[in-house]
């Protein structure tokens, strides 16, 4: 199967949009944090209750790049599978006529 850049680009954007459209999972073990992303959670925001001198938002987040690329590959494979099944069903319908 040939690698499709358009589908890969779409799946990368779709993985980023899961941060906005899918609810986060709040974990209260050890450190309270909220994890975002689907199907694998790759963006973590830590909730610090102590007052720190830093006003930066990036001070309390973690972006796990490997998990993000695994998400992109999963979404890419699902889209390719859907397109393959669609093409196969179309060719089957055409051959039955």
mmCIF file as gemmi writes it, N, C-alpha and C atoms, coordinates in Angstrom:
data_model
loop_
_atom_site.group_PDB
_atom_site.id
_atom_site.type_symbol
_atom_site.label_atom_id
_atom_site.label_alt_id
_atom_site.label_comp_id
_atom_site.label_asym_id
_atom_site.label_entity_id
_atom_site.label_seq_id
_atom_site.pdbx_PDB_ins_code
_atom_site.Cartn_x
_atom_site.Cartn_y
_atom_site.Cartn_z
_atom_site.occupancy
_atom_site.B_iso_or_equiv
_atom_site.pdbx_formal_charge
_atom_site.auth_seq_id
_atom_site.auth_asym_id
_atom_site.pdbx_PDB_model_num
ATOM 1 N N . UNK Axp A 1 ? 0.832 -1.17 0 1 0 ? 1 A 1
ATOM 2 C CA . UNK Axp A 1 ? 0 0 0 1 0 ? 1 A 1
ATOM 3 C C . UNK Axp A 1 ? 0.886 1.247 0 1 0 ? 1 A 1
ATOM 4 N N . UNK Axp A 2 ? 0.511 2.198 -0.805 1 0 ? 2 A 1
ATOM 5 C CA . UNK Axp A 2 ? 1.279 3.423 -0.953 1 0 ? 2 A 1
ATOM 6 C C . UNK Axp A 2 ? 0.95 4.401 0.182 1 0 ? 2 A 1
ATOM 7 N N . UNK Axp A 3 ? 1.985 5.078 0.69 1 0 ? 3 A 1
ATOM 8 C CA . UNK Axp A 3 ? 1.806 6.062 1.749 1 0 ? 3 A 1
ATOM 9 C C . UNK Axp A 3 ? 1.131 7.29 1.169 1 0 ? 3 A 1
ATOM 10 N N . UNK Axp A 4 ? 0.069 7.753 1.82 1 0 ? 4 A 1
ATOM 11 C CA . UNK Axp A 4 ? -0.701 8.894 1.343 1 0 ? 4 A 1
ATOM 12 C C . UNK Axp A 4 ? -0.469 10.082 2.28 1 0 ? 4 A 1
ATOM 13 N N . UNK Axp A 5 ? 0.18 11.115 1.762 1 0 ? 5 A 1
ATOM 14 C CA . UNK Axp A 5 ? 0.497 12.294 2.577 1 0 ? 5 A 1
ATOM 15 C C . UNK Axp A 5 ? -0.748 13.054 3.012 1 0 ? 5 A 1
ATOM 16 N N . UNK Axp A 6 ? -1.763 13.114 2.155 1 0 ? 6 A 1
ATOM 17 C CA . UNK Axp A 6 ? -2.984 13.844 2.498 1 0 ? 6 A 1
ATOM 18 C C . UNK Axp A 6 ? -3.702 13.189 3.675 1 0 ? 6 A 1
ATOM 19 N N . UNK Axp A 7 ? -3.778 11.866 3.659 1 0 ? 7 A 1
ATOM 20 C CA . UNK Axp A 7 ? -4.427 11.155 4.756 1 0 ? 7 A 1
ATOM 21 C C . UNK Axp A 7 ? -3.602 11.297 6.035 1 0 ? 7 A 1
ATOM 22 N N . UNK Axp A 8 ? -2.286 11.248 5.916 1 0 ? 8 A 1
ATOM 23 C CA . UNK Axp A 8 ? -1.429 11.408 7.09 1 0 ? 8 A 1
ATOM 24 C C . UNK Axp A 8 ? -1.578 12.806 7.689 1 0 ? 8 A 1
ATOM 25 N N . UNK Axp A 9 ? -1.628 13.829 6.842 1 0 ? 9 A 1
ATOM 26 C CA . UNK Axp A 9 ? -1.817 15.201 7.302 1 0 ? 9 A 1
ATOM 27 C C . UNK Axp A 9 ? -3.174 15.342 7.994 1 0 ? 9 A 1
ATOM 28 N N . UNK Axp A 10 ? -4.205 14.768 7.389 1 0 ? 10 A 1
ATOM 29 C CA . UNK Axp A 10 ? -5.543 14.818 7.981 1 0 ? 10 A 1
ATOM 30 C C . UNK Axp A 10 ? -5.575 14.102 9.33 1 0 ? 10 A 1
ATOM 31 N N . UNK Axp A 11 ? -4.916 12.959 9.422 1 0 ? 11 A 1
ATOM 32 C CA . UNK Axp A 11 ? -4.924 12.216 10.682 1 0 ? 11 A 1
ATOM 33 C C . UNK Axp A 11 ? -4.12 12.949 11.764 1 0 ? 11 A 1
ATOM 34 N N . UNK Axp A 12 ? -3.075 13.671 11.371 1 0 ? 12 A 1
ATOM 35 C CA . UNK Axp A 12 ? -2.312 14.46 12.35 1 0 ? 12 A 1
ATOM 36 C C . UNK Axp A 12 ? -3.172 15.584 12.912 1 0 ? 12 A 1
ATOM 37 N N . UNK Axp A 13 ? -3.919 16.266 12.055 1 0 ? 13 A 1
ATOM 38 C CA . UNK Axp A 13 ? -4.813 17.318 12.527 1 0 ? 13 A 1
ATOM 39 C C . UNK Axp A 13 ? -5.958 16.745 13.349 1 0 ? 13 A 1
ATOM 40 N N . UNK Axp A 14 ? -6.466 15.605 12.938 1 0 ? 14 A 1
ATOM 41 C CA . UNK Axp A 14 ? -7.551 14.965 13.685 1 0 ? 14 A 1
ATOM 42 C C . UNK Axp A 14 ? -7.1 14.565 15.08 1 0 ? 14 A 1
ATOM 43 N N . UNK Axp A 15 ? -5.868 14.089 15.211 1 0 ? 15 A 1
ATOM 44 C CA . UNK Axp A 15 ? -5.328 13.744 16.532 1 0 ? 15 A 1
ATOM 45 C C . UNK Axp A 15 ? -5.215 14.987 17.409 1 0 ? 15 A 1
ATOM 46 N N . UNK Axp A 16 ? -4.839 16.117 16.836 1 0 ? 16 A 1
ATOM 47 C CA . UNK Axp A 16 ? -4.778 17.36 17.613 1 0 ? 16 A 1
ATOM 48 C C . UNK Axp A 16 ? -6.167 17.845 18.005 1 0 ? 16 A 1
ATOM 49 N N . UNK Axp A 17 ? -7.141 17.651 17.132 1 0 ? 17 A 1
ATOM 50 C CA . UNK Axp A 17 ? -8.495 18.098 17.44 1 0 ? 17 A 1
ATOM 51 C C . UNK Axp A 17 ? -9.146 17.27 18.541 1 0 ? 17 A 1
ATOM 52 N N . UNK Axp A 18 ? -8.627 16.074 18.8 1 0 ? 18 A 1
ATOM 53 C CA . UNK Axp A 18 ? -9.177 15.284 19.903 1 0 ? 18 A 1
ATOM 54 C C . UNK Axp A 18 ? -8.926 15.966 21.247 1 0 ? 18 A 1
ATOM 55 N N . UNK Axp A 19 ? -7.919 16.828 21.315 1 0 ? 19 A 1
ATOM 56 C CA . UNK Axp A 19 ? -7.67 17.587 22.543 1 0 ? 19 A 1
ATOM 57 C C . UNK Axp A 19 ? -8.843 18.498 22.868 1 0 ? 19 A 1
ATOM 58 N N . UNK Axp A 20 ? -9.502 19.006 21.844 1 0 ? 20 A 1
ATOM 59 C CA . UNK Axp A 20 ? -10.593 19.954 22.033 1 0 ? 20 A 1
ATOM 60 C C . UNK Axp A 20 ? -11.936 19.234 22.186 1 0 ? 20 A 1
ATOM 61 N N . UNK Axp A 21 ? -12.18 18.233 21.361 1 0 ? 21 A 1
ATOM 62 C CA . UNK Axp A 21 ? -13.513 17.649 21.278 1 0 ? 21 A 1
ATOM 63 C C . UNK Axp A 21 ? -13.764 16.456 22.19 1 0 ? 21 A 1
ATOM 64 N N . UNK Axp A 22 ? -12.738 15.8 22.692 1 0 ? 22 A 1
ATOM 65 C CA . UNK Axp A 22 ? -12.917 14.674 23.601 1 0 ? 22 A 1
ATOM 66 C C . UNK Axp A 22 ? -12.604 15.135 25.022 1 0 ? 22 A 1
ATOM 67 N N . UNK Axp A 23 ? -13.427 14.75 25.976 1 0 ? 23 A 1
ATOM 68 C CA . UNK Axp A 23 ? -13.169 15.188 27.354 1 0 ? 23 A 1
ATOM 69 C C . UNK Axp A 23 ? -11.903 14.559 27.919 1 0 ? 23 A 1
ATOM 70 N N . UNK Axp A 24 ? -11.285 15.269 28.819 1 0 ? 24 A 1
ATOM 71 C CA . UNK Axp A 24 ? -10.086 14.758 29.467 1 0 ? 24 A 1
ATOM 72 C C . UNK Axp A 24 ? -10.426 13.794 30.584 1 0 ? 24 A 1
ATOM 73 N N . UNK Axp A 25 ? -9.435 13.015 30.966 1 0 ? 25 A 1
ATOM 74 C CA . UNK Axp A 25 ? -9.595 12.065 32.057 1 0 ? 25 A 1
ATOM 75 C C . UNK Axp A 25 ? -8.82 12.602 33.253 1 0 ? 25 A 1
ATOM 76 N N . UNK Axp A 26 ? -9.54 12.858 34.345 1 0 ? 26 A 1
ATOM 77 C CA . UNK Axp A 26 ? -8.91 13.388 35.559 1 0 ? 26 A 1
ATOM 78 C C . UNK Axp A 26 ? -8.385 12.228 36.388 1 0 ? 26 A 1
ATOM 79 N N . UNK Axp A 27 ? -7.111 12.305 36.735 1 0 ? 27 A 1
ATOM 80 C CA . UNK Axp A 27 ? -6.46 11.278 37.552 1 0 ? 27 A 1
ATOM 81 C C . UNK Axp A 27 ? -5.993 11.942 38.84 1 0 ? 27 A 1
ATOM 82 N N . UNK Axp A 28 ? -6.388 11.361 39.978 1 0 ? 28 A 1
ATOM 83 C CA . UNK Axp A 28 ? -6.052 11.971 41.265 1 0 ? 28 A 1
ATOM 84 C C . UNK Axp A 28 ? -4.999 11.189 42.033 1 0 ? 28 A 1
ATOM 85 N N . UNK Axp A 29 ? -4.408 10.186 41.419 1 0 ? 29 A 1
ATOM 86 C CA . UNK Axp A 29 ? -3.347 9.432 42.073 1 0 ? 29 A 1
ATOM 87 C C . UNK Axp A 29 ? -2.065 10.259 42.109 1 0 ? 29 A 1
ATOM 88 N N . UNK Axp A 30 ? -1.331 10.187 43.164 1 0 ? 30 A 1
ATOM 89 C CA . UNK Axp A 30 ? -0.046 10.854 43.384 1 0 ? 30 A 1
ATOM 90 C C . UNK Axp A 30 ? -0.126 12.35 43.062 1 0 ? 30 A 1
ATOM 91 N N . UNK Axp A 31 ? -0.19 12.699 41.791 1 0 ? 31 A 1
ATOM 92 C CA . UNK Axp A 31 ? -0.292 14.096 41.363 1 0 ? 31 A 1
ATOM 93 C C . UNK Axp A 31 ? -1.601 14.243 40.589 1 0 ? 31 A 1
ATOM 94 N N . UNK Axp A 32 ? -2.393 15.235 40.932 1 0 ? 32 A 1
ATOM 95 C CA . UNK Axp A 32 ? -3.644 15.456 40.208 1 0 ? 32 A 1
ATOM 96 C C . UNK Axp A 32 ? -3.325 16.005 38.829 1 0 ? 32 A 1
ATOM 97 N N . UNK Axp A 33 ? -3.893 15.343 37.822 1 0 ? 33 A 1
ATOM 98 C CA . UNK Axp A 33 ? -3.626 15.756 36.441 1 0 ? 33 A 1
ATOM 99 C C . UNK Axp A 33 ? -4.828 15.424 35.574 1 0 ? 33 A 1
ATOM 100 N N . UNK Axp A 34 ? -4.905 16.067 34.424 1 0 ? 34 A 1
ATOM 101 C CA . UNK Axp A 34 ? -5.921 15.784 33.426 1 0 ? 34 A 1
ATOM 102 C C . UNK Axp A 34 ? -5.206 15.373 32.156 1 0 ? 34 A 1
ATOM 103 N N . UNK Axp A 35 ? -5.601 14.213 31.609 1 0 ? 35 A 1
ATOM 104 C CA . UNK Axp A 35 ? -4.974 13.69 30.394 1 0 ? 35 A 1
ATOM 105 C C . UNK Axp A 35 ? -5.945 13.831 29.231 1 0 ? 35 A 1
ATOM 106 N N . UNK Axp A 36 ? -5.414 14.29 28.089 1 0 ? 36 A 1
ATOM 107 C CA . UNK Axp A 36 ? -6.217 14.506 26.892 1 0 ? 36 A 1
ATOM 108 C C . UNK Axp A 36 ? -5.642 13.699 25.736 1 0 ? 36 A 1
ATOM 109 N N . UNK Axp A 37 ? -6.5 13.441 24.745 1 0 ? 37 A 1
ATOM 110 C CA . UNK Axp A 37 ? -6.108 12.713 23.548 1 0 ? 37 A 1
ATOM 111 C C . UNK Axp A 37 ? -6.923 11.45 23.398 1 0 ? 37 A 1
ATOM 112 N N . UNK Axp A 38 ? -7.057 10.992 22.155 1 0 ? 38 A 1
ATOM 113 C CA . UNK Axp A 38 ? -7.786 9.753 21.895 1 0 ? 38 A 1
ATOM 114 C C . UNK Axp A 38 ? -7.192 9.104 20.666 1 0 ? 38 A 1
ATOM 115 N N . UNK Axp A 39 ? -6.969 7.83 20.615 1 0 ? 39 A 1
ATOM 116 C CA . UNK Axp A 39 ? -7.254 6.758 21.56 1 0 ? 39 A 1
ATOM 117 C C . UNK Axp A 39 ? -6.222 6.643 22.683 1 0 ? 39 A 1
ATOM 118 N N . UNK Axp A 40 ? -5.036 7.179 22.482 1 0 ? 40 A 1
ATOM 119 C CA . UNK Axp A 40 ? -4.02 7.171 23.533 1 0 ? 40 A 1
ATOM 120 C C . UNK Axp A 40 ? -3.848 8.602 24.024 1 0 ? 40 A 1
ATOM 121 N N . UNK Axp A 41 ? -3.83 8.798 25.301 1 0 ? 41 A 1
ATOM 122 C CA . UNK Axp A 41 ? -3.738 10.143 25.874 1 0 ? 41 A 1
ATOM 123 C C . UNK Axp A 41 ? -2.283 10.625 25.839 1 0 ? 41 A 1
ATOM 124 N N . UNK Axp A 42 ? -2.064 11.729 25.097 1 0 ? 42 A 1
ATOM 125 C CA . UNK Axp A 42 ? -0.695 12.211 24.877 1 0 ? 42 A 1
ATOM 126 C C . UNK Axp A 42 ? -0.438 13.602 25.434 1 0 ? 42 A 1
ATOM 127 N N . UNK Axp A 43 ? -1.46 14.27 25.908 1 0 ? 43 A 1
ATOM 128 C CA . UNK Axp A 43 ? -1.321 15.627 26.447 1 0 ? 43 A 1
ATOM 129 C C . UNK Axp A 43 ? -1.762 15.602 27.904 1 0 ? 43 A 1
ATOM 130 N N . UNK Axp A 44 ? -0.874 16.01 28.817 1 0 ? 44 A 1
ATOM 131 C CA . UNK Axp A 44 ? -1.156 15.959 30.249 1 0 ? 44 A 1
ATOM 132 C C . UNK Axp A 44 ? -1.003 17.353 30.834 1 0 ? 44 A 1
ATOM 133 N N . UNK Axp A 45 ? -2.005 17.773 31.592 1 0 ? 45 A 1
ATOM 134 C CA . UNK Axp A 45 ? -1.936 19.046 32.313 1 0 ? 45 A 1
ATOM 135 C C . UNK Axp A 45 ? -1.956 18.732 33.792 1 0 ? 45 A 1
ATOM 136 N N . UNK Axp A 46 ? -0.919 19.159 34.492 1 0 ? 46 A 1
ATOM 137 C CA . UNK Axp A 46 ? -0.795 18.926 35.929 1 0 ? 46 A 1
ATOM 138 C C . UNK Axp A 46 ? -1.442 20.082 36.687 1 0 ? 46 A 1
ATOM 139 N N . UNK Axp A 47 ? -2.185 19.74 37.738 1 0 ? 47 A 1
ATOM 140 C CA . UNK Axp A 47 ? -2.849 20.755 38.555 1 0 ? 47 A 1
ATOM 141 C C . UNK Axp A 47 ? -2.017 20.976 39.812 1 0 ? 47 A 1
ATOM 142 N N . UNK Axp A 48 ? -1.359 22.099 39.851 1 0 ? 48 A 1
ATOM 143 C CA . UNK Axp A 48 ? -0.537 22.439 41.002 1 0 ? 48 A 1
ATOM 144 C C . UNK Axp A 48 ? -1.337 23.359 41.92 1 0 ? 48 A 1
ATOM 145 N N . UNK Axp A 49 ? -1.421 22.997 43.151 1 0 ? 49 A 1
ATOM 146 C CA . UNK Axp A 49 ? -2.171 23.812 44.094 1 0 ? 49 A 1
ATOM 147 C C . UNK Axp A 49 ? -1.27 24.773 44.853 1 0 ? 49 A 1
ATOM 148 N N . UNK Axp A 50 ? 0.011 24.657 44.647 1 0 ? 50 A 1
ATOM 149 C CA . UNK Axp A 50 ? 0.947 25.568 45.278 1 0 ? 50 A 1
ATOM 150 C C . UNK Axp A 50 ? 1.142 26.789 44.396 1 0 ? 50 A 1
ATOM 151 N N . UNK Axp A 51 ? 1.316 27.904 45.005 1 0 ? 51 A 1
ATOM 152 C CA . UNK Axp A 51 ? 1.554 29.125 44.238 1 0 ? 51 A 1
ATOM 153 C C . UNK Axp A 51 ? 3.009 29.134 43.793 1 0 ? 51 A 1
ATOM 154 N N . UNK Axp A 52 ? 3.191 29.273 42.497 1 0 ? 52 A 1
ATOM 155 C CA . UNK Axp A 52 ? 4.549 29.335 41.949 1 0 ? 52 A 1
ATOM 156 C C . UNK Axp A 52 ? 4.786 30.724 41.36 1 0 ? 52 A 1
ATOM 157 N N . UNK Axp A 53 ? 6.031 31.034 41.155 1 0 ? 53 A 1
ATOM 158 C CA . UNK Axp A 53 ? 6.378 32.332 40.585 1 0 ? 53 A 1
ATOM 159 C C . UNK Axp A 53 ? 6.13 32.38 39.081 1 0 ? 53 A 1
ATOM 160 N N . UNK Axp A 54 ? 6.034 31.229 38.449 1 0 ? 54 A 1
ATOM 161 C CA . UNK Axp A 54 ? 5.885 31.18 37.005 1 0 ? 54 A 1
ATOM 162 C C . UNK Axp A 54 ? 4.432 31.372 36.596 1 0 ? 54 A 1
ATOM 163 N N . UNK Axp A 55 ? 4.221 32.208 35.62 1 0 ? 55 A 1
ATOM 164 C CA . UNK Axp A 55 ? 2.887 32.442 35.066 1 0 ? 55 A 1
ATOM 165 C C . UNK Axp A 55 ? 2.69 31.708 33.745 1 0 ? 55 A 1
ATOM 166 N N . UNK Axp A 56 ? 3.661 30.905 33.347 1 0 ? 56 A 1
ATOM 167 C CA . UNK Axp A 56 ? 3.611 30.216 32.065 1 0 ? 56 A 1
ATOM 168 C C . UNK Axp A 56 ? 2.651 29.04 32.122 1 0 ? 56 A 1
ATOM 169 N N . UNK Axp A 57 ? 1.828 28.896 31.077 1 0 ? 57 A 1
ATOM 170 C CA . UNK Axp A 57 ? 0.939 27.743 30.954 1 0 ? 57 A 1
ATOM 171 C C . UNK Axp A 57 ? 1.75 26.476 30.699 1 0 ? 57 A 1
ATOM 172 N N . UNK Axp A 58 ? 2.826 26.601 29.945 1 0 ? 58 A 1
ATOM 173 C CA . UNK Axp A 58 ? 3.646 25.44 29.588 1 0 ? 58 A 1
ATOM 174 C C . UNK Axp A 58 ? 4.395 24.864 30.784 1 0 ? 58 A 1
ATOM 175 N N . UNK Axp A 59 ? 4.376 25.55 31.896 1 0 ? 59 A 1
ATOM 176 C CA . UNK Axp A 59 ? 5.059 25.073 33.088 1 0 ? 59 A 1
ATOM 177 C C . UNK Axp A 59 ? 4.364 23.84 33.675 1 0 ? 59 A 1
ATOM 178 N N . UNK Axp A 60 ? 3.067 23.693 33.427 1 0 ? 60 A 1
ATOM 179 C CA . UNK Axp A 60 ? 2.312 22.615 34.055 1 0 ? 60 A 1
ATOM 180 C C . UNK Axp A 60 ? 1.76 21.604 33.047 1 0 ? 60 A 1
ATOM 181 N N . UNK Axp A 61 ? 2.356 21.523 31.852 1 0 ? 61 A 1
ATOM 182 C CA . UNK Axp A 61 ? 1.869 20.568 30.862 1 0 ? 61 A 1
ATOM 183 C C . UNK Axp A 61 ? 2.984 19.622 30.427 1 0 ? 61 A 1
ATOM 184 N N . UNK Axp A 62 ? 2.55 18.509 29.853 1 0 ? 62 A 1
ATOM 185 C CA . UNK Axp A 62 ? 3.485 17.54 29.297 1 0 ? 62 A 1
ATOM 186 C C . UNK Axp A 62 ? 2.908 17.028 27.984 1 0 ? 62 A 1
ATOM 187 N N . UNK Axp A 63 ? 3.681 17.112 26.931 1 0 ? 63 A 1
ATOM 188 C CA . UNK Axp A 63 ? 3.277 16.612 25.623 1 0 ? 63 A 1
ATOM 189 C C . UNK Axp A 63 ? 4.157 15.42 25.294 1 0 ? 63 A 1
ATOM 190 N N . UNK Axp A 64 ? 3.539 14.256 25.215 1 0 ? 64 A 1
ATOM 191 C CA . UNK Axp A 64 ? 4.281 13.029 24.962 1 0 ? 64 A 1
ATOM 192 C C . UNK Axp A 64 ? 4.232 12.745 23.461 1 0 ? 64 A 1
ATOM 193 N N . UNK Axp A 65 ? 5.306 13.104 22.773 1 0 ? 65 A 1
ATOM 194 C CA . UNK Axp A 65 ? 5.369 13.07 21.317 1 0 ? 65 A 1
ATOM 195 C C . UNK Axp A 65 ? 5.206 11.657 20.769 1 0 ? 65 A 1
ATOM 196 N N . UNK Axp A 66 ? 5.807 10.674 21.406 1 0 ? 66 A 1
ATOM 197 C CA . UNK Axp A 66 ? 5.696 9.294 20.927 1 0 ? 66 A 1
ATOM 198 C C . UNK Axp A 66 ? 4.245 8.839 20.929 1 0 ? 66 A 1
ATOM 199 N N . UNK Axp A 67 ? 3.508 9.134 21.991 1 0 ? 67 A 1
ATOM 200 C CA . UNK Axp A 67 ? 2.097 8.767 22.054 1 0 ? 67 A 1
ATOM 201 C C . UNK Axp A 67 ? 1.287 9.515 21 1 0 ? 67 A 1
ATOM 202 N N . UNK Axp A 68 ? 1.665 10.764 20.731 1 0 ? 68 A 1
ATOM 203 C CA . UNK Axp A 68 ? 0.979 11.53 19.684 1 0 ? 68 A 1
ATOM 204 C C . UNK Axp A 68 ? 1.165 10.862 18.326 1 0 ? 68 A 1
ATOM 205 N N . UNK Axp A 69 ? 2.391 10.467 17.998 1 0 ? 69 A 1
ATOM 206 C CA . UNK Axp A 69 ? 2.624 9.824 16.699 1 0 ? 69 A 1
ATOM 207 C C . UNK Axp A 69 ? 1.961 8.451 16.618 1 0 ? 69 A 1
ATOM 208 N N . UNK Axp A 70 ? 1.855 7.76 17.742 1 0 ? 70 A 1
ATOM 209 C CA . UNK Axp A 70 ? 1.115 6.493 17.746 1 0 ? 70 A 1
ATOM 210 C C . UNK Axp A 70 ? -0.358 6.767 17.471 1 0 ? 70 A 1
ATOM 211 N N . UNK Axp A 71 ? -0.918 7.818 18.055 1 0 ? 71 A 1
ATOM 212 C CA . UNK Axp A 71 ? -2.3 8.218 17.767 1 0 ? 71 A 1
ATOM 213 C C . UNK Axp A 71 ? -2.486 8.523 16.281 1 0 ? 71 A 1
ATOM 214 N N . UNK Axp A 72 ? -1.546 9.276 15.727 1 0 ? 72 A 1
ATOM 215 C CA . UNK Axp A 72 ? -1.631 9.629 14.307 1 0 ? 72 A 1
ATOM 216 C C . UNK Axp A 72 ? -1.597 8.37 13.444 1 0 ? 72 A 1
ATOM 217 N N . UNK Axp A 73 ? -0.72 7.432 13.769 1 0 ? 73 A 1
ATOM 218 C CA . UNK Axp A 73 ? -0.643 6.198 12.99 1 0 ? 73 A 1
ATOM 219 C C . UNK Axp A 73 ? -1.907 5.349 13.128 1 0 ? 73 A 1
ATOM 220 N N . UNK Axp A 74 ? -2.488 5.306 14.31 1 0 ? 74 A 1
ATOM 221 C CA . UNK Axp A 74 ? -3.738 4.563 14.492 1 0 ? 74 A 1
ATOM 222 C C . UNK Axp A 74 ? -4.849 5.178 13.656 1 0 ? 74 A 1
ATOM 223 N N . UNK Axp A 75 ? -4.984 6.5 13.713 1 0 ? 75 A 1
ATOM 224 C CA . UNK Axp A 75 ? -6.012 7.182 12.929 1 0 ? 75 A 1
ATOM 225 C C . UNK Axp A 75 ? -5.744 7.008 11.441 1 0 ? 75 A 1
ATOM 226 N N . UNK Axp A 76 ? -4.476 7.088 11.016 1 0 ? 76 A 1
ATOM 227 C CA . UNK Axp A 76 ? -4.107 6.888 9.612 1 0 ? 76 A 1
ATOM 228 C C . UNK Axp A 76 ? -4.522 5.489 9.14 1 0 ? 76 A 1
ATOM 229 N N . UNK Axp A 77 ? -4.232 4.471 9.944 1 0 ? 77 A 1
ATOM 230 C CA . UNK Axp A 77 ? -4.579 3.095 9.568 1 0 ? 77 A 1
ATOM 231 C C . UNK Axp A 77 ? -6.083 2.891 9.496 1 0 ? 77 A 1
ATOM 232 N N . UNK Axp A 78 ? -6.821 3.498 10.411 1 0 ? 78 A 1
ATOM 233 C CA . UNK Axp A 78 ? -8.282 3.369 10.39 1 0 ? 78 A 1
ATOM 234 C C . UNK Axp A 78 ? -8.857 4.029 9.146 1 0 ? 78 A 1
ATOM 235 N N . UNK Axp A 79 ? -8.377 5.214 8.806 1 0 ? 79 A 1
ATOM 236 C CA . UNK Axp A 79 ? -8.864 5.907 7.604 1 0 ? 79 A 1
ATOM 237 C C . UNK Axp A 79 ? -8.525 5.105 6.351 1 0 ? 79 A 1
ATOM 238 N N . UNK Axp A 80 ? -7.293 4.593 6.267 1 0 ? 80 A 1
ATOM 239 C CA . UNK Axp A 80 ? -6.905 3.78 5.106 1 0 ? 80 A 1
ATOM 240 C C . UNK Axp A 80 ? -7.752 2.515 5.011 1 0 ? 80 A 1
ATOM 241 N N . UNK Axp A 81 ? -8.05 1.899 6.137 1 0 ? 81 A 1
ATOM 242 C CA . UNK Axp A 81 ? -8.889 0.701 6.145 1 0 ? 81 A 1
ATOM 243 C C . UNK Axp A 81 ? -10.304 1.017 5.673 1 0 ? 81 A 1
ATOM 244 N N . UNK Axp A 82 ? -10.858 2.124 6.128 1 0 ? 82 A 1
ATOM 245 C CA . UNK Axp A 82 ? -12.196 2.531 5.689 1 0 ? 82 A 1
ATOM 246 C C . UNK Axp A 82 ? -12.216 2.799 4.188 1 0 ? 82 A 1
ATOM 247 N N . UNK Axp A 83 ? -11.199 3.498 3.683 1 0 ? 83 A 1
ATOM 248 C CA . UNK Axp A 83 ? -11.141 3.772 2.246 1 0 ? 83 A 1
ATOM 249 C C . UNK Axp A 83 ? -10.947 2.491 1.431 1 0 ? 83 A 1
ATOM 250 N N . UNK Axp A 84 ? -10.159 1.549 1.948 1 0 ? 84 A 1
ATOM 251 C CA . UNK Axp A 84 ? -9.954 0.276 1.264 1 0 ? 84 A 1
ATOM 252 C C . UNK Axp A 84 ? -11.25 -0.519 1.189 1 0 ? 84 A 1
ATOM 253 N N . UNK Axp A 85 ? -11.982 -0.584 2.302 1 0 ? 85 A 1
ATOM 254 C CA . UNK Axp A 85 ? -13.256 -1.313 2.318 1 0 ? 85 A 1
ATOM 255 C C . UNK Axp A 85 ? -14.263 -0.65 1.383 1 0 ? 85 A 1
ATOM 256 N N . UNK Axp A 86 ? -14.3 0.667 1.364 1 0 ? 86 A 1
ATOM 257 C CA . UNK Axp A 86 ? -15.196 1.397 0.476 1 0 ? 86 A 1
ATOM 258 C C . UNK Axp A 86 ? -14.87 1.094 -0.987 1 0 ? 86 A 1
ATOM 259 N N . UNK Axp A 87 ? -13.587 1.099 -1.325 1 0 ? 87 A 1
ATOM 260 C CA . UNK Axp A 87 ? -13.167 0.808 -2.696 1 0 ? 87 A 1
ATOM 261 C C . UNK Axp A 87 ? -13.469 -0.642 -3.05 1 0 ? 87 A 1
ATOM 262 N N . UNK Axp A 88 ? -13.252 -1.56 -2.115 1 0 ? 88 A 1
ATOM 263 C CA . UNK Axp A 88 ? -13.517 -2.976 -2.359 1 0 ? 88 A 1
ATOM 264 C C . UNK Axp A 88 ? -15.006 -3.227 -2.577 1 0 ? 88 A 1
ATOM 265 N N . UNK Axp A 89 ? -15.856 -2.595 -1.762 1 0 ? 89 A 1
ATOM 266 C CA . UNK Axp A 89 ? -17.302 -2.762 -1.927 1 0 ? 89 A 1
ATOM 267 C C . UNK Axp A 89 ? -17.786 -2.169 -3.244 1 0 ? 89 A 1
ATOM 268 N N . UNK Axp A 90 ? -17.18 -1.065 -3.648 1 0 ? 90 A 1
ATOM 269 C CA . UNK Axp A 90 ? -17.55 -0.433 -4.914 1 0 ? 90 A 1
ATOM 270 C C . UNK Axp A 90 ? -17.17 -1.332 -6.092 1 0 ? 90 A 1
ATOM 271 N N . UNK Axp A 91 ? -15.98 -1.953 -6.014 1 0 ? 91 A 1
ATOM 272 C CA . UNK Axp A 91 ? -15.547 -2.841 -7.091 1 0 ? 91 A 1
ATOM 273 C C . UNK Axp A 91 ? -16.374 -4.125 -7.122 1 0 ? 91 A 1
ATOM 274 N N . UNK Axp A 92 ? -16.794 -4.615 -5.956 1 0 ? 92 A 1
ATOM 275 C CA . UNK Axp A 92 ? -17.658 -5.805 -5.893 1 0 ? 92 A 1
ATOM 276 C C . UNK Axp A 92 ? -19.014 -5.516 -6.496 1 0 ? 92 A 1
ATOM 277 N N . UNK Axp A 93 ? -19.566 -4.342 -6.211 1 0 ? 93 A 1
ATOM 278 C CA . UNK Axp A 93 ? -20.863 -3.96 -6.768 1 0 ? 93 A 1
ATOM 279 C C . UNK Axp A 93 ? -20.773 -3.794 -8.275 1 0 ? 93 A 1
ATOM 280 N N . UNK Axp A 94 ? -19.649 -3.278 -8.738 1 0 ? 94 A 1
ATOM 281 C CA . UNK Axp A 94 ? -19.465 -3.065 -10.176 1 0 ? 94 A 1
ATOM 282 C C . UNK Axp A 94 ? -19.31 -4.404 -10.902 1 0 ? 94 A 1
ATOM 283 N N . UNK Axp A 95 ? -18.625 -5.37 -10.274 1 0 ? 95 A 1
ATOM 284 C CA . UNK Axp A 95 ? -18.417 -6.669 -10.915 1 0 ? 95 A 1
ATOM 285 C C . UNK Axp A 95 ? -19.704 -7.508 -10.903 1 0 ? 95 A 1
ATOM 286 N N . UNK Axp A 96 ? -20.629 -7.236 -10.009 1 0 ? 96 A 1
ATOM 287 C CA . UNK Axp A 96 ? -21.882 -7.984 -9.956 1 0 ? 96 A 1
ATOM 288 C C . UNK Axp A 96 ? -22.902 -7.488 -10.973 1 0 ? 96 A 1
ATOM 289 N N . UNK Axp A 97 ? -22.678 -6.345 -11.558 1 0 ? 97 A 1
ATOM 290 C CA . UNK Axp A 97 ? -23.632 -5.8 -12.543 1 0 ? 97 A 1
ATOM 291 C C . UNK Axp A 97 ? -23.529 -6.452 -13.86 1 0 ? 97 A 1
